[in-house]
Every structure is written in structure tokens, then in C-alpha cells.
Amino acid sequence: MTHDELEKLFRHGDTTPDAISTRLIAARVSTGLRQNEIATAVGVPKQTYHSQESRGAPSIKAGRYFYRAHGIDFNYLFFGDFLQLAPDVRDRLTEALTAASK
């Protein structure tokens, strides 16, 4: 995939709630975990985490969890920046985002 195609897929620079929601869901999918598992790891009720995904408004605790446990940082979640991600993490997110766009 070209750099331009990746920018489009990751919605690079798009800070709308819809784009953030899509990236947050892709982050979860790329880990192979369910919402309730992420919620437990973050220390919030499942409904709270579900709301963060659907509103495109991840908490700092959720962002910190994705970074510390999975190498998915705030720059990806909020801005779609993929260049700083480890190649294996970027590949998993690319797969999740591609599946979500179909």
C-alpha cells in the first residue's frame, strides 16, 4: 500500500469523532480483544468503554492502555498518524481498518 493510500485509510489528520471512533474500534479489533476485556483492562464498566468507542472520545486511561499494552499511541488514535507505529502494529491496524471500510 502506498503512503497516500495509508493516509487515506488511517484518515490522517482527521480529528472528527467519526474518524477517532473508527481508529479506536480498529485498535481494539487489532488486539483481538472484546470491548469488555478492554474495559476491564482500563478499569471502567463495559458500557463506559462502549460509549468511548461510539462517540469517538477515548479517555486518557484508554489511550494509555493501548499505548502501554499494545504500542498504539495517542497520535494514531487522535490524528491517524501511523509513521511512528511499529511495523507489526501498523500492519494489524491496516488490516482492521481495511476490514472496517468494506
N, C-alpha and C positions, 0 to 999 in steps of 0.2 A: 504494500500500500504506500502511495506517495505521501510526502509530508502534507501537501494540500488536502489530500483525502482524509488523513488522520485529523487535521484541524477541523474539517467539516464534521467528521464522525464524533469527535470529542466536544464539538461545539465550543471550540477555543475562543475565549473572550466573552462568551455569552453568560451573563450573570443573572438571567431571568430565573424565577423559581422553577419553571418547567425544565430548563437545562440542568439546574442543580439537582432537581428531583431525579432526572434521568441518570445523571452521573452517580448519585448516591445509590440508586437501585442497582446500577451496573457494578458499583463497588461491592455491594452485598452479594450479588449473584456471582461475581468473580471469586469470592471467597468460598462459595459452596455452602454458605450458612443461610438459615431461615431468619426471618425477622425476629422471632422470639429468642433465638440464640444470640443475635446481635444485641438485642435489648438487655438480655441477662449480662452479657459481657460489658455493656456500657453502664449498667446499673439503673435502668429505667424500666417501667412497665412496657409490655409489647405495644400497647395502643399509643404510648408516647412516641416510641420509635417509628411506628407506622405513620403517625402524623408528621413526623420529621421528613420521612420519605415523600409522602403525598404532597406536602406543602413546599418541598424543596428548601427546607430550613433546618439543616443538621445542627445539632448542638455542638458546642466545643468538646464536650465529652465524647460524642460520637466521632467527631473528626480526629480527636486524639487517639481513640481506639483504633480506627482504621490505619492511622499512621504507625502507631507502635506495634500493632499486631500483624499488619499486612503490607506495610510500606506504601500505603495510599495516602498521599498528603493533602493538606488543605488547598494547595494550588490546583490540584486536579479537581477536587470537589467543587470549589467555588468559581474557578476560572477555566477549567478544561485544559489546563497546562499539563502536557504529557511528557515533555522532554526530560524532566528530572526523575521520572519514574524508572525503576529498574526494568530492564528489558522483559523479564518474565512477568512482572506486574503489568506492564503496558500491554503485553500480548493477551493476558487474561481479560483486561478491561476492554481491549479491542474486540475480543470475541463476544463479551457480554453486551457491548454497545451495538455491535453488528446484529446480534440476535434480537435486541430490543427494537431495532429500526426496521425489522421485517414485518 
